[in-house]
């Protein structure tokens, strides 16, 4: 296989892989074995919420007089959170250190209770649970505004009292943390044993913008169990099949590009993970903890961790096992993770993500130099055979069978492996794909500037300068390689390959295009060195 044909093959592999990734996202099969019916899993409340049915039968209870609903605001150094006293749900969450658009100083909104609803809910169900079909509890609070001051945690208590049960729903916020501890402190003031069960869920409107087919990014639900460390369950899955999985520990999450919200229950309990889909196009994924029995005049506490913030794999892995997998590097995660770690180390030294990309490109290309040398040495041998290939073409004309047989005999005689230039490229391609996912998924590159006109390495080059440079570098590489392809159609395809790839890469993150351009420039330098060495060796051999 000639080197040009190898390059075309690899290029088509890349395009096919990216498009197939998008196809999988839109056409993934539904997991049938986890289904259950709507009526046995969720029940609608009077205000349109979904409350999961408890594991034990619920007893009818008289609802207390409902207080006036209000929304309280909590400010920390990294979060602005709004909590509705109805149910104590988190109905809005903004990330102070992440702008909506670069330089506009408007905090990025993850959760919101507007037309495209995306909220985090939690409550107590069961025989004495306070979240009922007839409505959610209205909590009392001492203030409408809370501010985290200093290094001490901020505790926000919401209180609710019903017949025989006093409940404090406690939110604990910590400095520089996107994790919120949500705790239920329950006092049984009755003369009988109370049975309650905590649930927590994420609800999101499915009417959202879809990502580019060239740069597919997932938006939807995900969960983790002891059987599946990380499993996506998109909005179509939720609509078609209701999830019902029991697992030790686990977690549930809603993902979008760069950001994630997640509920993490007790990792020592057996929790039930469920989903629901409403008529107004809202998807729900949640968990239910095991029922808690509270003896008369006794207290019990149950809790969960809520996270809303950037996809920081090291922070997420500290919160719960495998939560860092929400940074989805695909099937090459085992390569992407160490590359990301290396990129972080380099950036900590150079303080510029663009320079870090250039340095990691130098490191990767240097490490793979033996493969590159083998590839270009094979290419040089193929170039030497170009005149003989032309003679065979003249001799056999359009007789493809005889041309093929003569070509293989020539390869055997000259001791040339036609796949010698292809195999090293195939081995190197996973590195490129792994770096593609690193640059695409890493929130650290969001709004990260380089120099001059490149103000955001996570978005396309606004002036298409880097894609043009990349195309020119591909053209130079092409001219330095032997054109041994005899088929006119394939020759034309190869000639237009730099143009096609420049157009194709114009919409990719500029960080990825920068990597490919620098990689090409290094390859050109390596090509010159290797070809020069081969020529010197030939001259020395001729003198001998």
Secondary structure, DSSP 8 states (H G I E B T S, - for coil): --HHHHHHHHHHHHHHHHHHHHHHHHH----GGG---HHHHEEE-TTS-EEE--SS--------------EEEEE-SSEEEEEETBTTEEEEEEEEEEESSTTS--EEEEEB-SSS-EEEEEEEESTT-S-BTTB--B-B-S-SEEE--TTS-EEEEEEEEETTEEEEEEEEE-TT--EEEEEEEEEE-SSS-EEEEEEEEEEEES------SSS----EEEEE-SS-SSEEE-HHHHHH---EEEEES-EEEEEETTEEEEEE--TTSEEEEEEEE-TTSEEEEEEE---EEE-TT-EEEEEEEEEEEE--HHHHHHHSTTGGGGS--GGGHHHHHHHHHHHHHHHHHHS-HHHHHHHHHHHHHHHTHHHHHHHHHHHHHHHHTHHHHHHHHHHHTT-HHHHHHHHHHHHHHHT--TTHHHHHHHHHHHHHHHHHHHHHH-GGGTT---STT---TTS--TT-HHHHHHHHHHHHHHHHS------HHHHHHHHHHHHHHHHHHTTS-HHHHHHHHHHHHHHHHHHHHHHHHHHHHHHHHHH-
